[in-house]
């Protein structure tokens, strides 16, 4: 099932925020020197911004989303990646913020598999020196 243009546009316009002081805000297609510095400091080339919330783009209850996000965190516990909490935000406020993780060091194929395992339509994939990309999984 292909995603409709409105959904894709919403994903492309979203703010992908990693918590911190100040927060790290990632946007599709926009270079981010702070992200590049973070990857360099970790001696990593890639990262992915993923969530387990609202599988297949269908709004779920807070309890369902929280449980799914805990499962995502547990799935990454034994992996050799740095995980940083954050959330995906609709800058227009029409969709609630989704708890998410920035997973530093994850290869693209594994990031895509992780997104699919949690029923996600898309993930954000990041490579040092390149702009964040939306990878459609649905």
C-alpha positions in Angstrom: 0.0 0.0 0.0 1.5 3.3 -1.1 1.3 6.3 1.2 -0.8 9.2 0.0 0.8 12.5 -0.8 -0.6 14.2 2.3 0.9 11.7 4.7 4.3 11.8 2.9 4.2 15.6 3.1 3.5 15.5 6.8 6.5 13.2 7.3 8.7 15.4 5.3 7.6 18.5 7.2 7.9 17.0 10.7 10.5 18.0 13.3 12.5 15.1 14.5 13.7 16.2 17.9 16.4 14.6 20.1 16.1 15.8 23.7 18.9 17.8 25.2 20.0 21.3 26.0 19.5 22.6 23.4 17.4 20.0 21.6 18.8 18.7 18.4 16.1 19.3 15.7 16.4 17.2 12.5 14.5 18.0 9.3 14.3 16.0 6.1 16.6 17.5 3.5 18.3 20.0 5.8 22.0 19.6 6.7 22.7 19.5 10.4 26.2 20.2 11.7 25.4 19.2 15.2 24.3 15.8 14.1 27.5 15.4 12.1 29.5 16.4 15.2 27.6 13.9 17.3 28.2 11.1 14.8 31.9 12.0 14.5 32.3 12.1 18.3 30.8 8.6 18.5 33.0 7.4 15.6 29.9 6.4 13.7 28.7 7.2 10.1 25.0 6.5 10.4 22.0 6.9 12.6 18.2 6.4 12.4 15.3 8.2 14.0 12.6 5.6 14.8 9.4 5.3 16.8 7.2 2.4 17.6 4.1 4.6 18.1 1.0 4.7 15.9 1.8 1.6 13.8 0.8 1.9 10.2 0.0 5.6 10.7 -3.1 4.7 12.8 -3.6 6.7 16.0 -3.2 4.4 19.0 -3.9 5.0 22.7 -1.2 6.5 24.9 -1.0 3.2 26.7 -0.6 1.2 23.5 2.1 3.6 22.2 3.9 3.6 25.5 4.0 -0.2 25.5 5.2 -0.3 21.9 7.9 2.2 22.6 9.1 0.1 25.6 9.3 -2.9 23.3 11.4 -0.9 20.9 13.8 0.2 23.6 14.1 -3.4 24.8 14.9 -4.6 21.3 17.8 -2.2 21.2 19.2 -2.8 24.7 21.6 -5.5 23.6 22.7 -3.8 20.4 26.0 -1.8 20.1 24.2 1.5 19.4 23.8 4.7 21.2 20.1 5.5 21.8 18.9 9.0 22.6 15.3 9.8 23.4 13.3 12.3 21.5 10.0 12.8 19.6 8.6 13.4 16.2 6.6 16.6 16.1 4.0 18.0 13.7 4.9 21.7 13.4 1.3 22.5 12.7 0.1 20.6 15.8 -2.5 18.4 14.0 -0.8 15.1 15.1 0.4 14.4 18.6 4.1 14.2 19.2 5.5 10.6 19.0 8.1 9.4 21.5 11.1 8.3 19.4 14.7 7.3 19.5 17.8 8.4 17.7 19.8 5.2 17.2 23.4 6.1 16.5 25.5 3.6 14.5 22.7 1.4 13.1 23.2 0.4 9.5 20.4 1.3 7.0 19.2 -2.3 6.4 18.9 -2.9 10.1 17.1 0.4 10.6 14.6 -0.4 7.9 14.0 -3.9 9.4 13.5 -2.3 12.8 10.9 0.2 11.4 9.1 -2.6 9.6 9.1 -4.8 12.8 7.3 -2.1 14.6 4.8 -1.4 11.8 6.2 2.0 10.7 5.4 3.6 7.4 8.7 5.4 7.3 11.9 6.1 9.3 14.5 8.9 9.1 17.9 7.7 8.1 21.0 9.8 8.7 24.5 9.7 7.3 27.4 11.9 8.4 27.9 14.7 6.0 24.5 14.1 4.2 21.0 15.5 4.8 18.4 13.5 6.7 16.4 11.2 4.4 12.9 9.9 4.8 12.9 6.1 4.0 9.4 4.9 3.1 8.8 1.4 4.3 5.1 0.9 3.6 
